Amino acid sequence: MASRERSGFGGVPSSDEEIAAVIAWVREAMERYGLTLDDVLSFPAQAIEPRRLYQNAQGDAGDGEGEMPAWLQRAVNGGQSPEHFRVS
């Protein structure tokens, strides 16, 4: 398996159990939709843009999943509402 940083944040699995669960989920989805590894690897990655629920003027973004991004947490700690940064 490829080496990866495991932080438990930002969608990176933090344990072998999580990795096994993700692999099982991928295999199940591939079987359900009749996809092969070639189908998955040949599909253009840029076809699906990451979800941006919050964004600041510098372009930093957050998807609303997991922990609040540091830039948004600092703004909230400073008294700003997260809704101020919500992308419509």
Backbone torsions as a table, in degrees:
resi	resn	phi	psi	omega
1	MET	NA	142.5	-178.2
2	ALA	-65.8	147.2	178.0
3	SER	-70.5	139.8	179.9
4	ARG	-149.5	153.0	175.2
5	GLU	-79.9	128.1	-178.9
6	ARG	-110.6	100.6	-177.9
7	SER	-108.7	-16.8	-175.4
8	GLY	76.8	9.1	-179.2
9	PHE	-131.7	146.0	176.4
10	GLY	75.6	25.1	176.2
11	GLY	84.4	5.3	179.2
12	VAL	-90.5	119.6	-179.9
13	PRO	-56.9	139.2	-175.7
14	SER	-104.9	-0.7	179.7
15	SER	-148.8	161.0	177.2
16	ASP	-61.3	-33.1	178.9
17	GLU	-65.2	-41.6	177.8
18	GLU	-64.1	-42.0	179.1
19	ILE	-62.0	-44.6	178.9
20	ALA	-61.6	-39.9	179.2
21	ALA	-66.1	-40.2	178.9
22	VAL	-66.1	-44.1	179.2
23	ILE	-62.0	-42.4	178.1
24	ALA	-62.4	-41.2	179.3
25	TRP	-63.9	-43.6	179.0
26	VAL	-62.9	-46.6	179.6
27	ARG	-60.8	-42.3	179.1
28	GLU	-62.9	-44.8	179.3
29	ALA	-64.3	-40.3	178.3
30	MET	-62.0	-42.3	179.6
31	GLU	-66.9	-43.9	-178.1
32	ARG	-60.7	-40.0	-177.3
33	TYR	-97.8	3.7	178.0
34	GLY	66.6	34.6	-178.4
35	LEU	-92.9	146.2	173.6
36	THR	-105.0	168.9	176.7
37	LEU	-61.5	-37.9	176.8
38	ASP	-60.9	-40.0	177.1
39	ASP	-58.6	-47.2	-176.9
40	VAL	-65.9	-45.8	-176.3
41	LEU	-72.3	-25.8	-177.8
42	SER	-89.5	-12.0	-179.8
43	PHE	-72.1	130.7	-177.0
44	PRO	-64.9	123.6	-177.2
45	ALA	-63.2	-30.8	-177.4
46	GLN	-76.6	-2.4	-179.1
47	ALA	-65.7	-27.8	-179.3
48	ILE	-118.7	114.8	179.8
49	GLU	-81.0	145.1	177.1
50	PRO	-62.9	145.8	179.4
51	ARG	-70.7	133.8	177.2
52	ARG	-121.6	104.2	179.3
53	LEU	-91.0	-35.3	179.1
54	TYR	-128.7	142.7	177.7
55	GLN	-152.9	140.3	176.9
56	ASN	-100.8	179.6	-176.5
57	ALA	-65.8	-23.8	179.2
58	GLN	-83.6	-4.3	179.5
59	GLY	94.1	-1.2	175.5
60	ASP	-65.9	138.9	-175.3
61	ALA	-133.8	162.3	174.6
62	GLY	-142.0	147.8	-176.8
63	ASP	-99.7	1.3	179.4
64	GLY	81.8	3.6	179.6
65	GLU	-104.6	145.1	176.3
66	GLY	69.7	-153.6	-179.4
67	GLU	-69.5	152.2	177.8
68	MET	-66.9	134.0	177.6
69	PRO	-58.2	149.9	-176.2
70	ALA	-56.6	-41.9	-178.3
71	TRP	-63.5	-38.1	179.7
72	LEU	-73.9	-38.3	178.0
73	GLN	-61.6	-41.8	178.2
74	ARG	-62.0	-41.5	179.6
75	ALA	-64.4	-43.2	179.0
76	VAL	-64.7	-42.5	177.5
77	ASN	-61.4	-28.7	178.6
78	GLY	-84.5	1.4	176.0
79	GLY	104.8	-2.1	-179.6
80	GLN	-82.3	146.1	177.2
81	SER	-83.5	139.8	175.6
82	PRO	-58.4	-28.8	-179.3
83	GLU	-63.6	-24.1	177.0
84	HIS	-60.6	-29.6	-175.3
85	PHE	-100.5	1.8	-177.4
86	ARG	-66.7	133.5	177.4
87	VAL	-86.3	132.2	-178.6
88	SER	-79.7	NA	NA
